[in-house]
Structure formats: structure tokens, C-alpha cells
Amino acid sequence: MFQYLEFTTDESVADVELTAKNLVTRYPQIKSFDYVAIVEDTIAFGKEVERHIPEESYQCLFTLGRRLKGRLHRDLRNQPMTAAALAPFALVFVDALEYFSRGLFPGCYKDGIYFHSEESVLTEFEATYSKIKYGNSGVMDYAMAEAKAHPLVVPSLQPRANLVLSLAYYLSLENQGGEFQLPVKLLANWLSEGYNRISSMEISRINTVLEKRGYLATDGSYSFTGEKAKNFKLNPGAIKLDELPTCEEMLLTKNAKKT
């Protein structure tokens, strides 16, 4: 298979440290996780799953995705748990499945997936994990839910502005520090409750306040006629550690370097 799975002198025992070293050398983005522990868990899970491999082999990747989502959501909620960042662990998982099943795992072309192709496994896991993480919604709905459940705490901002900044924070995480949009009509509906309605203009004003205070930056491509939406980027350096949902200095520092 992909030859990431290494063994000790006892060929039935996986060498977790060496396997993790091989994987992080090829895919350095996994350094943002406790990748050695996740590799160990992934190998053990591959050994467990091989006892009941489903007929549709792609379901194995759904099983792995759910496992990773559950673990990381508990332990590393503020890590950028994107499918692309997690996908390399799927290679170790598939290696473990094939090895421990003694070749019975359907590694050949099956269900539209060629499991002997590293690219195919990475692509399939990305698509699979996105379905698991976002369900029938999307990144915006996910970020909105996270913003309300785990908002930033910025005392100098009004409550609505704090929620919009929280939304921007989670959108930035999901886009790995890249650009995102804050549609004023959508956000107005999101923040309106009962008779306490909010206008699109008020959301626009909130976005302007967040820009002026240095929390958000724009690319200057906005079109008032509506032909071009405004693209934002978060400035993590403007957010204090004690204002984060949980104080994770490593994440803040890492994202600040991207801006």
C-alpha cells in the first residue's frame, strides 16, 4: 500500500513513532495536531475495523472520519479540523486495514474508489469528512452554530458585534486563515430574534466597526451595486488570548503568521 505503516522487530506490532515520523515528513500540516497519538489511535482503529469490513469499502473512511471528529471536537476544538488537514491519517488507516486483514481488505478498485491510489484515498476522505462535519448544511451554518455555542468574549464590543466577530473567527478557522464573506442579509436573519429585528444596514455597520478596530481586513474589491461581495480576512493578532473561546496560544500565533 502506501508504506507509511512501520513495524518493530516483532512484525505484528506497529512502530507508532516511526510511522508518525514518516507521515509528518510527507504531510507537515499534521503537526498542528497531536499527530503521534492520533497515528497510534488510527492504527488501533484500523486493526479493530478489519474484523468487520463493510461490503461498501468507502464506509471505512466514514467510520474513521466520525472517530476523528469525535476525538478532536472534544480535545482540540479550536484546531482547524479541515478535511485536508486530517486526510493523511486516512493513509495510515488504509495501510492498517490491509495489513491486519492479511490482504482481505478490498484495496482494488471498488465502489468508485481506487484504494491503492494515495490521491484517491485523500480525495475520498476529504469528501467524506466534509459530509460528516457539515451534514446537509455547509461551512457557514457550521460556523454560525459554533459562534453561538462558543463565542469569543471581547468586552469592548457590543453583543451583536461580538457574535459577528465570533462567526468570522470560525470561518477563518475553516478556511485555514483564508478569505471569507459575511453576507449582510444572511447575518441579519441569523441575529434577528422575534420582534427584535436587525437590518442589513446594521450588519454592514458592524462589519465596518470590526474593520476600523483592526479585527477584519478586506481586499478592497467590494462593489456597492452587489456585483462583487466583500471578502474579509481575520486579523488574529487583534484578538487577545483571554478573549478566545479557549486560550490556545499556539493556534493564535500560527494564524497570525499567515496574515
C-alpha positions as CSV (number, residue, x, y, z in Angstrom):
1,M,0.0,0.0,0.0
2,F,1.4,3.5,0.9
3,Q,4.2,2.1,3.1
4,Y,3.6,4.6,6.0
5,L,2.9,1.8,8.4
6,E,6.2,0.6,10.1
7,F,6.8,-2.2,12.5
8,T,9.1,-3.1,15.4
9,T,11.3,-6.2,15.3
10,D,8.1,-8.0,16.0
11,E,6.3,-7.7,12.7
12,S,2.9,-8.0,14.4
13,V,3.5,-4.8,16.4
14,A,3.3,-1.4,14.6
15,D,6.0,1.1,15.3
16,V,3.9,4.2,16.1
17,E,6.8,6.7,16.4
18,L,8.4,5.7,13.1
19,T,5.0,5.6,11.3
20,A,4.2,9.1,12.6
21,K,7.6,10.4,11.5
22,N,7.2,9.1,8.0
23,L,3.7,10.6,7.8
24,V,4.7,14.1,9.1
25,T,7.7,14.2,6.8
26,R,5.4,13.8,3.8
27,Y,2.5,15.8,5.2
28,P,3.8,18.5,7.6
29,Q,0.3,20.1,8.1
30,I,-0.5,17.4,10.7
31,K,2.0,19.0,13.1
32,S,-0.9,21.2,14.3
33,F,-2.4,18.0,15.9
34,D,-1.0,15.6,18.5
35,Y,-0.2,13.5,15.4
36,V,1.7,10.7,17.2
37,A,-1.2,10.0,19.5
38,I,-3.7,10.2,16.5
39,V,-1.5,7.8,14.4
40,E,-1.5,5.3,17.4
41,D,-5.3,5.6,17.7
42,T,-5.7,5.3,13.9
43,I,-3.6,2.1,13.7
44,A,-5.5,0.5,16.6
45,F,-8.8,1.5,15.0
46,G,-7.7,0.0,11.7
47,K,-7.0,-3.3,13.5
48,E,-10.4,-3.1,15.1
49,V,-12.3,-2.3,12.0
50,E,-10.8,-5.0,9.9
51,R,-12.8,-7.6,11.8
52,H,-16.0,-6.3,10.2
53,I,-15.1,-4.5,7.0
54,P,-18.3,-3.4,5.3
55,E,-19.2,-4.5,1.8
56,E,-19.0,-0.9,0.6
57,S,-15.3,-0.2,1.4
58,Y,-15.8,3.6,1.3
59,Q,-17.8,3.2,4.6
60,C,-14.5,2.5,6.3
61,L,-13.5,6.1,5.7
62,F,-16.8,7.4,7.1
63,T,-16.0,5.3,10.2
64,L,-12.6,6.9,10.5
65,G,-13.9,10.4,9.9
66,R,-16.5,10.0,12.7
67,R,-13.8,8.8,15.1
68,L,-11.5,11.7,14.3
69,K,-14.3,14.3,14.5
70,G,-15.4,12.9,17.9
71,R,-11.9,12.9,19.3
72,L,-10.8,16.3,18.0
73,H,-14.0,18.1,18.8
74,R,-13.6,17.1,22.5
75,D,-9.8,17.8,22.8
76,L,-8.9,20.4,20.2
77,R,-12.0,22.4,19.4
78,N,-10.0,25.4,18.2
79,Q,-7.8,23.5,15.9
80,P,-8.5,23.9,12.2
81,M,-10.1,20.5,11.8
82,T,-10.4,20.7,8.0
83,A,-10.6,17.6,5.9
84,A,-7.4,18.4,4.1
85,A,-5.5,18.6,7.4
86,L,-6.8,15.3,8.6
87,A,-6.7,13.3,5.3
88,P,-3.2,12.0,5.7
89,F,-4.3,9.9,8.7
90,A,-6.6,8.0,6.3
91,L,-3.4,6.6,4.5
92,V,-2.2,5.0,7.7
93,F,-5.7,3.8,8.4
94,V,-6.0,2.1,5.0
95,D,-2.5,0.6,5.4
96,A,-3.5,-0.9,8.8
97,L,-6.7,-2.3,7.3
98,E,-4.9,-4.0,4.5
99,Y,-2.1,-5.4,6.8
100,F,-4.2,-6.6,9.6
101,S,-6.8,-8.2,7.3
102,R,-3.9,-10.0,5.6
103,G,-4.9,-8.6,2.2
104,L,-8.6,-9.3,2.5
105,F,-9.4,-5.6,2.5
106,P,-10.8,-4.6,-0.9
107,G,-7.9,-2.4,-1.9
108,C,-8.6,-2.7,-5.6
109,Y,-11.0,-0.5,-7.5
110,K,-14.3,-0.8,-5.7
111,D,-17.3,1.5,-5.1
112,G,-15.7,4.1,-7.4
113,I,-12.6,4.3,-5.2
114,Y,-9.1,3.0,-6.1
115,F,-7.7,2.4,-2.6
116,H,-4.2,1.7,-4.0
117,S,-4.0,5.3,-5.1
118,E,-2.8,7.7,-2.5
119,E,-4.5,10.6,-4.3
120,S,-7.8,8.7,-4.4
121,V,-7.8,8.0,-0.7
122,L,-7.0,11.6,0.2
123,T,-9.7,12.9,-2.1
124,E,-12.3,10.4,-0.9
125,F,-11.6,11.2,2.8
126,E,-11.8,14.9,2.2
127,A,-15.3,14.5,0.6
128,T,-16.3,12.0,3.3
129,Y,-15.2,14.2,6.2
130,S,-17.0,17.2,4.8
131,K,-20.2,15.3,4.8
132,I,-19.6,14.1,8.4
133,K,-18.7,17.6,9.7
134,Y,-21.2,19.7,7.9
135,G,-24.1,17.2,7.2
136,N,-26.6,18.6,4.8
137,S,-25.7,22.2,5.6
138,G,-22.3,23.9,4.9
139,V,-19.4,25.8,6.3
140,M,-21.5,28.9,7.1
141,D,-24.2,27.0,9.0
142,Y,-21.4,25.2,10.9
143,A,-19.6,28.4,11.8
144,M,-22.8,30.1,12.8
145,A,-23.6,27.3,15.2
146,E,-20.1,27.4,16.7
147,A,-20.2,31.1,17.1
148,K,-23.4,31.0,19.2
149,A,-22.3,27.9,21.1
150,H,-18.7,29.0,21.8
151,P,-18.5,32.8,21.2
152,L,-15.4,34.9,21.7
153,V,-15.5,37.2,24.8
154,V,-14.5,40.7,23.7
155,P,-15.7,43.1,26.5
156,S,-15.1,46.2,24.3
157,L,-17.6,45.0,21.7
158,Q,-21.4,45.1,21.8
159,P,-23.1,41.7,21.9
160,R,-24.0,41.6,18.2
161,A,-20.6,42.7,17.1
162,N,-19.1,40.1,19.4
163,L,-21.2,37.4,17.6
164,V,-20.2,38.6,14.2
165,L,-16.6,38.6,15.2
166,S,-17.0,35.0,16.6
167,L,-18.5,34.0,13.3
168,A,-15.6,35.5,11.4
169,Y,-13.2,33.6,13.8
170,Y,-14.8,30.2,13.0
171,L,-15.0,30.9,9.2
172,S,-11.3,31.8,9.3
173,L,-10.5,28.5,11.0
174,E,-12.5,26.6,8.5
175,N,-10.7,28.4,5.6
176,Q,-7.3,27.9,7.2
177,G,-6.8,31.6,7.6
178,G,-8.1,32.4,4.2
179,E,-10.8,34.8,2.9
180,F,-14.5,34.5,3.8
181,Q,-17.7,36.5,3.3
182,L,-20.1,38.0,5.8
183,P,-23.4,38.3,3.8
184,V,-25.4,41.1,5.5
185,K,-28.9,39.8,4.7
186,L,-28.0,36.3,6.0
187,L,-26.4,37.7,9.2
188,A,-29.4,40.0,9.8
189,N,-31.7,37.0,9.7
190,W,-29.3,35.0,11.9
191,L,-29.1,37.7,14.6
192,S,-32.8,38.7,14.5
193,E,-34.9,37.1,17.2
194,G,-38.7,37.6,17.5
195,Y,-39.6,41.2,17.4
196,N,-36.0,42.2,17.9
197,R,-35.2,42.5,14.2
198,I,-31.9,43.7,12.8
199,S,-31.4,45.3,9.4
200,S,-28.8,44.5,6.8
201,M,-27.6,48.1,7.2
202,E,-26.8,47.4,10.9
203,I,-24.8,44.3,10.0
204,S,-22.9,46.4,7.4
205,R,-22.2,48.9,10.2
206,I,-20.9,46.1,12.5
207,N,-18.6,44.9,9.8
208,T,-17.3,48.4,9.4
209,V,-16.7,48.7,13.1
210,L,-14.8,45.4,13.1
211,E,-12.7,46.7,10.2
212,K,-11.9,50.0,11.9
213,R,-10.9,48.3,15.1
214,G,-8.5,46.0,13.2
215,Y,-10.2,42.7,13.6
216,L,-11.1,42.3,9.9
217,A,-9.3,43.3,6.7
218,T,-10.7,43.5,3.2
219,D,-9.3,43.1,-0.3
220,G,-10.9,46.3,-1.5
221,S,-12.9,44.6,-4.2
222,Y,-16.3,45.4,-2.8
223,S,-19.0,46.6,-5.3
224,F,-21.9,48.7,-3.9
225,T,-24.1,47.5,-6.8
226,G,-23.9,44.0,-5.5
227,E,-21.9,42.6,-8.3
228,K,-18.9,41.9,-6.1
229,A,-19.2,40.8,-2.4
230,K,-16.7,41.9,0.1
231,N,-14.1,39.4,1.1
232,F,-12.7,39.5,4.6
233,K,-9.7,38.1,6.4
234,L,-9.4,37.8,10.2
235,N,-6.5,39.6,11.9
236,P,-5.8,37.1,14.7
237,G,-3.2,39.5,16.2
238,A,-6.1,41.8,17.3
239,I,-7.7,39.1,19.4
240,K,-6.3,38.7,23.0
241,L,-5.7,35.3,24.4
242,D,-8.3,35.6,27.1
243,E,-10.9,36.6,24.5
244,L,-10.7,33.2,22.7
245,P,-13.3,30.5,23.5
246,T,-10.4,28.5,24.9
247,C,-6.9,30.1,25.2
248,E,-4.7,28.3,22.7
249,E,-1.7,30.5,22.1
250,M,-0.2,28.1,19.5
251,L,-3.2,28.5,17.2
252,L,-3.3,32.2,17.5
253,T,0.4,32.6,16.8
254,K,0.2,30.2,13.9
255,N,-2.7,32.0,12.2
256,A,-1.1,35.4,12.9
257,K,2.0,34.4,10.8
258,K,-0.3,33.8,7.8
259,T,-1.5,37.4,7.7
